[in-house]
Amino acid sequence: MWSAPRRLPGWNARAPSTGPAGREAFQRLTQLATGWHEVDPSDSIRETAVRFLRVHPLRAADALQLAAAFIAAERRPSSLAVVTLDERLAAAARKEGFVVIEVPSAE
């Protein structure tokens, strides 16, 4: 939600210089990009992230990611699910009212 792959070098129809595996990864990322909603930085996201930093033990980037989700959910966190492998971010998201989708570990 917070990342912007279209701003990455090689993000477009031209083939990246990383070989077949890289080309396949970029093709898959291109397919996935049609289904996500990208949230650009704003004052409301920054202000919300500051609030999250005050009440949760988050790193700044995680607070920004959670704030972007909060704004994307139109300040109704129960309307949006969050996927993360970071336990601190997952705990904060739950406390804020998000549904957190559990991802089984690869162990």
N, C-alpha and C positions, 0 to 999 in steps of 0.2 A: 504494500500500500504506500509506503513512504519512498521506496526506491523508484528511480526513473530510468529504466534500461534504455529507453529511446535516446537518452543522452550519452550512452556508452559508445566508445569507438567501435565501429563495425556493426552498429545496430541499424540495419536496413537490409534491403534485398541483396546487396553485394556480399559475396562470401567472405567470412573472416579468414584470416591467415593461420588458423589453428588446426587445419587438417580436417578430415572427415568427421571426427568426433566433435570438433568445435562447430562445424557447419550444422551438424545434427542438433547440437545444443541450442544454437541460435535459432534454428527453425522451430524447435519446440517452444522456446521462449517467445517467439513471434506468435505462435498459436495461442499460448497462454495469455499473452497481452491483450487479446481481444475480449477476455473475460474478466479483467480486473478494472477497478476504478482507482485512478491515480489522484492523490491529494497533494496539491502544491502547498508550499509553506505560506503561512499567513500569520497575522498578529494573533488571531484567535487560537491558532494551534500553539504558537509560542507561549501565550498566556496560560493555556490549559496545561501545557507541558510543565511550566513552572509550578502550577498547583500540584500536579502529580509528583513532582520532585519533593515538594514539601510534605506530602502525606505517604509516600511509598519509597522504599529503598531501591530506587531505580537509577540506572545510568542515564545520562542526558539523552543519548540516542534512543534508548528504550522509552523514555518519557515522551519524546517527540513522536515515536511510532504509535504509542498508545493515544496520544492527543489527536493524531491524524485519524485514527480509527474512531475516536469519540466524536470528532467533527463530521466525519463521513456518515456516522450513524445518527446525525442530526441531534446530538446530545441525548440520545436514547440508546445506551449501550446494549440493552437487552435485544435490540433489533439487529445486531450484527455479531457474527461469530469471529473469534480470533484464533489463529493457529500460531503457536510459538513453541520452541524447544527450551526457552529460557524460563526457569522456574520463578525468578523474581518478577518478570514481566507477566507470566501467567497468573501469579498470585495477585498482582496489582489489577490486572484486567478483571479477574473474578470479583475482587472487592469493589470495583467500579460498576459491576453489573453486567459485564460481557459474558457470553457463553464462550468457554475456552474448549476448543476441540483438542482432545488428547491424541498425541502422535506416539505410537509405540516406539520405543528405543530400538536401535539396531543391534544392541548387545545380545 
